Amino acid sequence: MPKPSAAVYVDGFNLYKGQLESRPENKWLDLERLFDSLLDDYSIARIHYFTAHVRGRANPEDPTAPDRQAAYLRALETLPRVTIHRSQFTIHPSRARLRGTEEVRWVDVWKVQEKGSDVKLAVQLVVDAVDGAYDAYVVVSSDSDLGAALDIAVNRCGRRVIVVYPRDERTKEFERVGARSSLYLRPSLVAESQLPDVMVSRSGRPVRRPSAWKKKQSPAEAGP
């Protein structure tokens, strides 16, 4: 019997904050290998990866971050079942109240926001659910803003939605709309699901794992 089909919708920023930010050695992530392992009862037909381009101005203390992200996206583009959906970070001046002072004090700040990824994910999920393209729809996020899209997929379209939480906590809004099947993404599985250190891009050029993302060697692995 063939396995039921599934599509995966990855909220890249939510995955980063919940799983990868504190584990740089896991950032060279093979999405196909990860979800084939995590969801082995299903045939993963498509993985939609929603991300925003990192901008140097948004992260001046780490000017090479855009280069690392660009390398990762070039590596992901070689995976046949992965579709990358790109958005942007916006940066604009704003005012914020200063914490830790009894008097109300306001300071000038740069406000950095990711724009577009959650909307694109919601639209893709709803369109696929309306079309009945797959047997299951897997949402990798804990962002409650996606609750309305899950509501449509579950209650209006009658689709099976599985939530994969990047951190070990549930989102009440997802449970409220009836998405009762959920999994927690274990760091150990993420660590096992890494791309080869050197990939070959679509243009035929090597794409190397950034040195900042190299796995930390134990004394035994490092040798004498």
C-alpha positions as CSV (number, residue, x, y, z in Angstrom):
1,M,0.0,0.0,0.0
2,P,1.4,3.4,-0.9
3,K,1.9,5.9,1.9
4,P,-0.5,8.8,2.2
5,S,0.9,12.1,0.8
6,A,1.8,15.1,2.8
7,A,3.0,18.7,2.2
8,V,5.1,20.6,4.8
9,Y,4.9,24.3,5.4
10,V,7.9,25.6,7.3
11,D,7.8,29.0,9.1
12,G,11.6,29.6,8.8
13,F,11.8,32.4,11.3
14,N,9.8,30.5,13.9
15,L,11.9,27.4,13.3
16,Y,15.1,29.5,13.7
17,K,14.0,31.1,17.0
18,G,12.5,28.0,18.5
19,Q,15.2,25.4,17.5
20,L,18.3,26.7,15.7
21,E,19.3,30.1,17.1
22,S,20.9,28.5,20.2
23,R,22.3,25.5,18.2
24,P,24.3,26.9,15.2
25,E,25.8,23.5,14.5
26,N,22.3,22.4,13.5
27,K,21.6,25.3,11.0
28,W,22.9,23.4,7.9
29,L,19.6,21.6,8.0
30,D,18.4,19.0,5.3
31,L,14.7,19.6,5.3
32,E,13.9,16.5,3.1
33,R,15.9,14.2,5.4
34,L,14.3,15.8,8.5
35,F,10.7,15.4,7.5
36,D,11.2,12.0,5.8
37,S,12.4,10.8,9.2
38,L,9.9,12.7,11.4
39,L,6.9,11.8,9.3
40,D,7.8,8.3,8.1
41,D,4.2,7.2,7.9
42,Y,3.8,9.7,5.0
43,S,5.2,10.3,1.6
44,I,6.5,13.9,1.7
45,A,5.6,15.4,-1.7
46,R,6.5,19.0,-1.2
47,I,8.2,21.1,1.5
48,H,7.5,24.9,1.4
49,Y,10.1,26.9,3.2
50,F,9.1,30.5,4.1
51,T,12.0,32.8,5.0
52,A,13.0,36.5,5.0
53,H,16.3,37.7,3.7
54,V,18.6,38.8,6.5
55,R,19.9,42.3,6.0
56,G,23.3,43.5,7.3
57,R,21.8,46.7,8.6
58,A,19.4,44.7,10.8
59,N,22.3,42.8,12.5
60,P,25.4,45.1,12.5
61,E,27.2,43.0,15.1
62,D,27.2,40.0,12.7
63,P,27.9,41.4,9.2
64,T,28.5,38.0,7.6
65,A,25.0,36.6,8.6
66,P,23.5,37.5,5.1
67,D,26.3,35.5,3.5
68,R,25.7,32.4,5.6
69,Q,22.0,32.6,4.9
70,A,22.6,32.9,1.1
71,A,24.8,29.8,1.2
72,Y,22.1,27.9,3.0
73,L,19.5,28.9,0.5
74,R,21.7,27.9,-2.4
75,A,22.1,24.5,-0.8
76,L,18.4,24.1,-0.2
77,E,17.7,25.0,-3.9
78,T,19.4,21.7,-4.8
79,L,16.7,19.6,-3.0
80,P,14.0,18.7,-5.5
81,R,11.1,18.7,-3.1
82,V,11.8,22.0,-1.5
83,T,10.3,25.3,-2.7
84,I,11.7,28.5,-1.1
85,H,9.3,31.4,-0.6
86,R,11.3,34.6,0.0
87,S,10.2,37.7,2.0
88,Q,12.0,40.7,3.5
89,F,12.9,42.2,6.9
90,T,11.9,45.9,7.2
91,I,14.0,48.3,9.2
92,H,12.6,51.7,10.2
93,P,13.2,54.2,13.0
94,S,10.8,54.0,16.0
95,R,10.3,55.0,19.6
96,A,10.3,52.6,22.6
97,R,9.8,52.9,26.3
98,L,13.0,52.2,28.3
99,R,12.7,49.4,30.8
100,G,14.2,49.4,34.3
101,T,13.4,53.1,35.2
102,E,10.7,54.4,37.5
103,E,10.1,57.5,35.3
104,V,8.7,57.0,31.8
105,R,11.6,57.5,29.4
106,W,11.5,57.0,25.6
107,V,14.4,56.2,23.4
108,D,14.9,56.1,19.6
109,V,15.4,52.6,18.2
110,W,15.6,50.7,14.9
111,K,12.5,48.5,14.6
112,V,13.2,45.3,12.7
113,Q,10.2,43.2,11.5
114,E,9.8,40.2,9.2
115,K,7.2,41.0,6.6
116,G,5.3,38.6,4.5
117,S,6.4,35.1,5.4
118,D,3.4,34.2,7.7
119,V,0.9,35.6,5.1
120,K,2.5,33.6,2.3
121,L,2.5,30.4,4.4
122,A,-1.2,30.9,5.3
123,V,-2.2,31.5,1.7
124,Q,-0.3,28.5,0.4
125,L,-1.8,26.2,3.1
126,V,-5.4,27.4,2.3
127,V,-4.9,27.1,-1.4
128,D,-3.6,23.5,-1.1
129,A,-6.3,22.6,1.4
130,V,-9.1,23.9,-0.9
131,D,-7.6,22.0,-3.8
132,G,-7.3,18.8,-1.7
133,A,-3.8,18.4,-3.1
134,Y,-2.5,16.1,-0.3
135,D,-3.7,13.7,2.4
136,A,-2.1,15.7,5.2
137,Y,-0.9,19.2,5.7
138,V,2.1,19.7,8.1
139,V,2.6,23.2,9.6
140,V,6.0,23.8,11.3
141,S,5.4,26.8,13.5
142,S,4.0,27.9,16.9
143,D,2.8,31.3,15.6
144,S,-0.8,31.7,16.7
145,D,-1.3,34.2,13.8
146,L,-1.6,31.1,11.5
147,G,-4.7,30.0,13.5
148,A,-7.2,31.3,10.9
149,A,-5.5,29.4,8.1
150,L,-5.5,26.2,10.1
151,D,-9.2,26.8,10.9
152,I,-10.1,26.9,7.2
153,A,-8.0,23.9,6.4
154,V,-9.5,21.8,9.3
155,N,-13.1,23.0,9.6
156,R,-14.1,24.3,6.2
157,C,-12.0,21.9,4.0
158,G,-12.0,18.9,6.3
159,R,-8.3,18.3,5.9
160,R,-5.9,16.5,8.3
161,V,-3.5,19.1,9.7
162,I,-0.4,18.1,11.7
163,V,1.4,20.8,13.7
164,V,5.2,20.4,14.3
165,Y,6.3,22.6,17.2
166,P,9.9,24.0,17.0
167,R,9.9,24.3,20.8
168,D,8.4,22.0,23.4
169,E,5.2,24.0,24.0
170,R,1.8,24.0,22.4
171,T,-0.2,26.8,20.9
172,K,-3.8,27.0,22.3
173,E,-5.1,28.7,19.2
174,F,-4.2,25.7,17.0
175,E,-5.9,23.3,19.5
176,R,-9.0,25.6,19.6
177,V,-9.5,25.3,15.8
178,G,-9.2,21.5,16.0
179,A,-5.6,20.8,14.9
180,R,-5.2,18.1,17.5
181,S,-2.4,16.1,15.9
182,S,1.0,17.5,16.9
183,L,4.6,16.7,17.3
184,Y,7.6,18.3,18.9
185,L,10.7,18.7,16.8
186,R,13.5,17.1,18.9
187,P,17.0,18.7,18.6
188,S,18.6,15.3,18.3
189,L,16.6,14.6,15.1
190,V,17.6,18.0,13.8
191,A,21.2,17.2,14.5
192,E,21.0,14.0,12.6
193,S,19.4,15.7,9.6
194,Q,22.2,17.8,8.3
195,L,23.3,18.4,4.7
196,P,26.7,17.3,3.5
197,D,29.4,19.9,4.3
198,V,29.8,20.6,0.6
199,M,26.9,20.8,-1.8
200,V,26.9,21.5,-5.5
201,S,24.7,24.4,-6.5
202,R,22.4,24.6,-9.5
203,S,25.2,26.5,-11.3
204,G,27.6,23.7,-10.6
205,R,29.6,25.6,-8.0
206,P,30.4,24.2,-4.5
207,V,28.4,25.5,-1.6
208,R,30.2,25.0,1.7
209,R,28.8,24.8,5.2
210,P,29.7,28.0,7.0
211,S,32.5,27.6,9.4
212,A,30.4,29.1,12.2
213,W,27.9,26.3,11.7
214,K,30.4,23.4,12.0
215,K,29.7,20.7,14.4
216,K,31.6,21.0,17.7
217,Q,34.0,18.1,18.0
218,S,34.3,16.1,21.2
219,P,37.8,15.4,22.5
220,A,37.6,11.9,21.2
221,E,36.5,13.1,17.7
222,A,39.3,15.7,17.6
223,G,42.0,13.1,18.3
224,P,45.2,13.5,20.2
